[in-house]
């Protein structure tokens, strides 16, 4: 589906929040399971910076792997915790895999994990020769 048609009727301010991720939403189902686990946010920090946050409570840094292959950011987790005799278990610790298609020039800047939230900072590095140029009228 063409982007202009798909986003017709959605305010420009909302559409602009997802610049750089248009294809990611269309390809998300292709690259990940139908599961909504773990939940995630995408925050627009500036025009060329984004933060992807995943809720990974119960996982340690060593349980989570992040990789990029062919413009696909892949986040996988598997808890090494042995199962206990829980009376109630509300925190998920199941194996997961989330994948996001990154548009051209999107790169991972850094990743950090604190308080059960995995944060991946993304930056769009457009080469100077491909940036729009302003033409001065003489």
URJOTA-V943363 format. One record per residue. RES is the residue in three letters. SS is DSSP state (hx for helix, st for strand, lp for the rest). PHI is phi in degrees with one decimal (999 if undefined). PSI is psi in degrees with one decimal (NA if undefined). Layout:
RES&SS&PHI&PSI ; RES&SS&PHI&PSI
//
This chain:
UNK&lp&999&135.3 ; UNK&lp&-66.9&137.1 ; UNK&hx&-56.7&-43.0 ; UNK&hx&-62.8&-38.0 ; UNK&hx&-72.5&-44.3 ; UNK&hx&-59.8&-39.7 ; UNK&lp&-95.7&9.3 ; UNK&lp&-61.0&133.2 ; UNK&lp&90.2&-10.3 ; UNK&lp&-93.3&128.6 ; UNK&lp&-55.4&144.2 ; UNK&hx&-55.5&-39.0 ; UNK&hx&-61.6&-36.0 ; UNK&hx&-75.8&-43.5 ; UNK&hx&-57.5&-41.5 ; UNK&hx&-66.5&-21.9 ; UNK&lp&-64.4&-20.6 ; UNK&lp&-111.4&16.6 ; UNK&lp&-58.4&133.5 ; UNK&lp&93.6&-11.9 ; UNK&lp&-121.4&8.3 ; UNK&hx&-53.5&-49.8 ; UNK&hx&-70.4&-26.2 ; UNK&hx&-61.1&-43.1 ; UNK&hx&-68.2&-36.7 ; UNK&hx&-69.9&-32.9 ; UNK&hx&-96.0&-5.6 ; UNK&hx&-56.3&-46.5 ; UNK&hx&-62.9&-33.1 ; UNK&hx&-66.5&-37.1 ; UNK&hx&-97.9&-9.9 ; UNK&lp&-134.0&165.3 ; UNK&lp&-71.5&173.2 ; UNK&lp&-76.1&-4.6 ; UNK&lp&-66.6&147.5 ; UNK&lp&-97.7&16.2 ; UNK&lp&-108.2&135.0 ; UNK&lp&-81.7&152.5 ; UNK&lp&-65.8&154.2 ; UNK&st&-143.8&160.3 ; UNK&st&-124.3&152.1 ; UNK&st&-123.9&117.0 ; UNK&st&-106.6&132.4 ; UNK&st&-89.7&113.1 ; UNK&st&-86.3&-40.9 ; UNK&st&-156.0&-173.8 ; UNK&lp&-57.0&-34.4 ; UNK&lp&-120.4&14.2 ; UNK&st&-130.5&136.4 ; UNK&st&-137.1&155.9 ; UNK&st&-126.7&125.7 ; UNK&st&-99.1&123.9 ; UNK&st&-117.7&131.3 ; UNK&st&-121.8&135.9 ; UNK&st&-83.2&109.0 ; UNK&lp&-124.5&43.4 ; UNK&lp&-56.9&136.8 ; UNK&lp&92.3&-9.6 ; UNK&lp&-101.3&143.4 ; UNK&lp&-96.7&162.9 ; UNK&hx&-54.2&-39.9 ; UNK&hx&-69.8&-14.3 ; UNK&hx&-87.1&-9.9 ; UNK&st&-115.3&132.8 ; UNK&st&-120.3&135.1 ; UNK&st&-121.0&130.9 ; UNK&st&-144.0&160.1 ; UNK&st&-129.8&130.8 ; UNK&st&-146.9&124.3 ; UNK&lp&50.6&53.9 ; UNK&lp&62.8&20.1 ; UNK&st&-115.7&118.8 ; UNK&st&-87.6&121.9 ; UNK&st&-119.8&126.9 ; UNK&st&-119.9&121.2 ; UNK&st&-125.3&145.5 ; UNK&st&-143.2&141.9 ; UNK&lp&-148.6&117.1 ; UNK&lp&-73.5&133.0 ; UNK&lp&-86.9&0.7 ; UNK&lp&-65.2&136.5 ; UNK&lp&-82.4&149.4 ; UNK&lp&-69.0&136.0 ; UNK&lp&-105.3&173.2 ; UNK&lp&-87.7&77.6 ; UNK&lp&-71.1&142.3 ; UNK&lp&-84.5&-38.3 ; UNK&lp&-141.5&133.4 ; UNK&lp&-126.5&100.9 ; UNK&lp&-102.2&-17.4 ; UNK&lp&-90.5&121.8 ; UNK&lp&-73.0&141.3 ; UNK&lp&-136.8&22.5 ; UNK&lp&-75.5&158.9 ; UNK&lp&-62.0&142.6 ; UNK&st&-141.4&160.6 ; UNK&st&-147.9&121.3 ; UNK&st&-120.9&137.0 ; UNK&st&-132.2&142.9 ; UNK&st&-132.8&130.2 ; UNK&st&-79.3&124.3 ; UNK&lp&-96.8&130.7 ; UNK&lp&-66.3&165.5 ; UNK&lp&-52.3&136.3 ; UNK&lp&78.3&-1.5 ; UNK&st&-82.2&131.5 ; UNK&st&-134.4&151.7 ; UNK&st&-81.7&124.7 ; UNK&st&-86.3&-49.3 ; UNK&st&-164.7&165.5 ; UNK&st&-136.5&143.5 ; UNK&st&-148.3&155.7 ; UNK&st&-135.2&125.6 ; UNK&st&-152.5&138.6 ; UNK&lp&54.3&38.5 ; UNK&lp&78.0&8.8 ; UNK&st&-119.3&123.5 ; UNK&st&-91.6&122.8 ; UNK&st&-114.0&128.1 ; UNK&st&-120.8&116.1 ; UNK&st&-87.9&128.2 ; UNK&st&-116.4&145.8 ; UNK&st&-135.1&142.8 ; UNK&st&-99.2&112.9 ; UNK&lp&-106.0&91.1 ; UNK&lp&-86.1&126.7 ; UNK&lp&-59.7&145.4 ; UNK&hx&-51.7&-41.3 ; UNK&hx&-68.8&-14.0 ; UNK&hx&-105.3&-3.7 ; UNK&lp&-76.2&149.7 ; UNK&lp&-60.6&142.6 ; UNK&lp&-113.7&138.2 ; UNK&lp&-89.6&129.6 ; UNK&lp&-102.1&122.1 ; UNK&lp&-79.0&135.1 ; UNK&lp&-87.2&123.8 ; UNK&lp&-95.5&NA
//
